[in-house]
């Protein structure tokens, strides 16, 4: 059973991509009669929470059950453009001693049936990466995977990104647009925060277990670095923070991510200075830059379709995974400080029963409570560890009315008191 949304009516974002660095974004979405405001206390907190990544979802029409363009998908829906991702994973794993038959076992992926147009579900792709992680030898396999995914960008739908004019536009497309997510980072969606000087991207994963989390973080970070370097034709200065302790294989991190690394931090993130964002991009030497072959980025984003160098037409999916939708729902609900916006209301919004919604989330290996706690934890850490705001300001931003409850909530979610997080 597919999860369906009623028609989403939203204020359209500005299409001026350059505005993303300094603008505040406020979307009002009407979800089954529940008004959800995504505007944060940016002025009071000295920071902005950008929801530019919601543009794909909010600007889409939703077709009825006979159609195929609904927004929220299940773990079984095939939306991942899998040919290049699977090839890269197999090449890296086989070079590190993995057995091909064991790599594909239980994934529902068959090498002889793999075509450029082949689509995978998040469950299939996650199963493949679990097999790669368990069978391939070496502490740098995750970084090699990220680099391998990036090495094939010119042959994949990502070829359209050579039309990006600056770092800002490239970063937006790679980390925020769902049309490109499903052919580059299908298990990872970044939530974007910003202050006066930096953009911070916090990864949120879909269909990834706790045992697979650090591996998936390394894959995602390495892929962003390699893709941006390949497409921009230069190394983009990024810095990275990890919740894990400094690893023994630190040389692998430095080789693939760079030297700007910090460990034992409040959360995992990629940071980029705002003065880097407007740097123009050079056309890659590998690209065919003739007017006839130059791909229009605007056309790909609006039409959700692209054509590869091999002439294969591929329809890119403008859809959102269920866990990602729930995260945004929870985050938006907390910012409204509205009462009675919870799990039953979410099920009503999605036009399914509570039992069905629980089952659909379980297919992704998660639950409504787990997603709520993830959103709350990240929000608290950002407010207290990064921006070091007062308890009153943080509690207000999180939609918590009394300070004792706020302190208990922060302690439960993070293991530390608000004062300890500010240190």
N, C-alpha and C positions, 0 to 999 in steps of 0.2 A: 504494500500500500504506500503510495507516494504521499509525502507531506505537502499540503497545498496551503498557500497563503491567499487571503483575499487581495483584491487589487490594492497596491500600495500607492498612495497619493503623497507626493513629497515635494518640497521646495527644491528646485534644481540647483546644484552647485554651480559656481562660476566655472566656466570651461577654461579660464586663464590659468594654465598650470603654474605659471610663475608666482601666482598669489599664494601658493601653498606654504611658502617659507614663513610668511609673516601674518597670514590672515587667521582670524578665528572663524570656525565653521559652526553653523548652527542649523540643524535639520529638524523639522517637525514631521513626524511620521504618524499617520493615523492607522493603527493596527487593530482592526476589529473593534473599533469604538474606543480604544485606549490611546489617548494622546501621549506620545513619548518624546520628550525634548532631550536632544543630545548636547545642549549647551552647558559648558562647565563654568565654574567661577574663575575664568581665566584672568580677569583683571585683579581679583582679590588674591589669587595664588601666584600671580606673576608667571603663569605658564598657560599654554594652550593645549587642549586635547583635540587633536585633529581627527575628524571622522571622514576625511576625504575618501578613505577606502570604502565607505558606504555608498559612494556614488553609483557604482555598478548595480548594487542591489536596489537602491531607491529609485533609480530612473528606469527600471524595467517594468514591462507589463507582465502580468501573471495570467497564464492561460488556464482554462478549466481542465478538468480531469482527462479530457480527450486529447489535450495538447501535450507539449513536451518542454515548454519554456517556464515551468514553475521555478520559483526561486530556491526554496529549501530542499535539499536532496538527502536521500538516505545513503547509508554506507555501501549499498549495493549498486547505486546508480553509476553508470560509466560516463565520467566527464573528463578523466585525465588523458591527455594526449600522450600515450605511453610508449610509442616506438623508441624515441631517442632516450628516454629515461631508462627503459628496460635494457636497451643495448649498452648504455654506459655502465649500469649496475653489473651486468653480466661480464663485461670486459674487465672491470676492476676486480670483481670477485674471482674470476677464473685465473687472472694473473697472480692472485694470492692463494692459490691452491684449492679453491672451492670446486665442488662437483656440480656440473651443470644440471643434472637431473634432480639433485637435492636442492639446488637453488630455486627451481621452479615448482618443487613439490608443494602441494597444498595452496598454490596461488591462483590456479585457474588460468595461468598464462601458458600458452603453447608457442614455442619459438617458431615452428614452421607456419603458424597462422599469424605471426606478427607482421603487420603492415603499417605504412605511414599513417593511415587513417584509424588505426586500432585505438580503441578507448578502453581504459581500465577504471575500476572502482577504487575508492580509497582503501577498501578492505584488501583488494588484490595487491595494490602497490605497497601497503604497509606490511603485508605478509612477505613480499619479496625482500624488503629491507631487513626484516627480522632474520630471514635466511642468510642474507649477505653478512649481517653482523655476526651471526653465530658460526659461519663457516670460513669466512675470509680471514687470513692471518695478518697481523700487524696493527700497531696502534694508530697508524695513519690512514686506515681504510676509509674512514668517514671523510677525511679531507680530500682523499683521492676521488671519492665519489662526487663531491661537490665540484671539483675541477673537471671531472669527466662529463658531468651534465653540461657544464658551461662550454666545453670544447666543441659541442655540436650545435651551438646556437645558430650558426649561419644556414644550417640545413633544416632547422625546425621553424615553427611559427614565430619564434623569437627574432627571426631575421627582420621582422618589421621594426624592431627597436633601433635599427640603425638610422631611423628617421628622427630619433630624439635629438634635440638641439643642445641640451645642457644636462649637467649632472642631476639637477633637480627633477627634470622630466623623466630621466632614465630610472632614478630611484623610485619615483612614483609608480611607474609602470611595472617594475620588477616586484615591488613589495606590497602594492596596494590594489592593483587591478586583477580582478578574478579571471579575466580573459587570458592573462599571461600566467597567473598562478598555476593553472592546471597543466601547463607544459614546462614548468620550471621548479616550483616549490609546492607541490600539491598537498603535502601534509602540514604545511606551516602557513599561518596567516599572521602578519605583523600588526600590532596595535601601535599607532604612532602618537608620540607625545612631543611637545616642543617647549622650549623656554626662549629667552632672548638670544641665546648664542648657539644652541644645539637642537638637532632633531634626534630623538631617541626612538628606536624601533624595538619593541618587546615581542619576542616570538610566542605564538600560541599554537599548540599542535592539535591535530585531529587524528584520532586512531592510533596514537602512539602510547605505549605502556610506559610505566615508570622505569623499567629496565632499558628501554629503548630511547629514553628521553635525551640523555647526554650525547649519545651517538647521533640522534636526529638534529640536535642543536648544532653540532660540529658540521654535519652535512649541509645544513641550511646556511650557516655563516660562510662556509667555504664556497658554496655555490654563489652567494651574493657577491663575494669578493671577486671570484673568477669571472662571473658574468659581466660585472661592471668594468673590470679591466679589459676583457675581450671586446666588449661593445664600445667602450670609450677610448680604447687604444692607449690607455694609460692607467697607472695605479691610482685609485681614488683613496685618499687618506680616511680610513675608518678606525674607530676604536671599539673594543669589545669588552664586555664584562660578563663574568660567569659566577654562578652561585657555588660551583665546585671549588675545592682547594687547588692550589697550583699543581698541575699534573707532572708526572715523571717525564713524559714525552713532550716537554715544553718546546723543544726544538721543532716538532711538527706543527704546533700552533703558530710559532713565529714564522716558519717557512710559508705556511698557507694563508695566514691571517695578517701577519705583520707583527710589529713590536709593541703596538699599543694595546696591551692586554692587562686585565685586572681580574683577580680571583677573590673568592670569599665575599662576593658582593651580594646586595639584597636581591637582585634578579639578573637574569640573562638579558643582554641587550646589545644592539649595535648603535653607535653614536656617530654623527657626522656634524662638523661645524657648518653653520649656515653660510659662511663666506665661501665655502667650497661648492655649494649647491648651484650657483649660477655660472660656474665655470663652463665654457663651451666645450662641446665634444668634437674630437677630430674623427673624420671618417676613417674606418679601419682600412688598412692596406689590402685586406682580403676581400673587401666589399666591392661589388660592381656598382659604381656610383653613377652610371648613366641615367639620364632622365627617364628613359623607358623602363628601366628595371628598378628604380627607386620606389620603395614601398611607402604608401601613405599611412602614417601612424593613425591619423584621425579616422581614416576609412576603416582600419582594422578594429579600432576601439568601438566605433559606432555600429559597424556591421557584424561584429563578433565572428569574423571569418578571415581566413588568410590563405595564401597559396605558397607552398614551399618552393625551393629552387628546382625540385624535381617536377614541378607542375602539378603537384597533388593538392587539391582543394580540401581544406580542413575547417570544419565549423568549430570555433572556439566557444566554450561554454561560459555563460555569464551567470553562474549560479553560486550559491553559498552553501557550505556544509551546515548541517543541523547544529553541531556544537558551536560553530562560529556565530550563527544567528542567536543562539541562546546567550552567548557571552555578551553580545551587543544589546540584547534585550535587557539583561540583568544590569549592565552598566548604565544604560539609558534610564532604567527604572529607578536605580539608586540616585541618579542625578535629579530626578523629578521630585524626590521625597514624597512620592505618592503612596498612599496606603493601598493595601489589597491588590498589589500587582505581583503575582507570584506564579507558582506552577500551574494551578488550574486556569488562570487567565492566559498563560502562555499556550497551554493546550487548546484553549478556545481560539486564540489568535491563529493557531496553525490548523484549526478545524479538525482536530483529532481528539480522541479521548485521552484522559490522563494515563490510562494503562498503556495505550498505544505509544504515547510519547515516551514513557519510561522504557518501553521495549526498544524503541528506535535509538534512544540514547545509549542503551546497554549494548547495542550492536557496534557502537563506536568505542565501547570500553569505558564509558563515563556515565555520569548521572547529573541531574539538575543540581543537586547539592554540591557536588565536586566542582562544577563549572561556576556556581555562585561563589564558592570559597576562593577559587582561582582569581576571579575578577576582583573580589574584595581585597584579597591579599596584594595583588599587583597595585591596586589603587592606593591602599594604605602605605605600601612601600614607597611608591612614587612621591606621595605627599610628605611623608615623614623622613625618609632617608635621603631623597634627592632635594626636595624643596624645603624641607625642615620647617613646615608651617606649624602653627599652634594647634593644640588639641581641638579647640573650638572650630577653627577653620577646616581642619581635616574632617572632623565629625560632620560638619555641615555639608561638605563636598560629598561625603559618603552616604548622606541621607540618614544619619544616626542622630537622634534628638537629644540624648542625655550622655554626659561625659563618662559616668561609671560604665555604662553599657559599651561605649566606644573603647574604653581602655581594655575591658574584658574581651571584646571582639578582636582587637589588634593582637593581644597576647595569645589568644586561641589560634589565630590565623598564622602568625609569624613566629611565635615562641618568644617574643620580646615585647617589652613595654614600649609605648610611644617615646619615652625619654631615651631608652636604649637605642632605638632606631635612629634618633637624631644625631647620635655621636659620630 
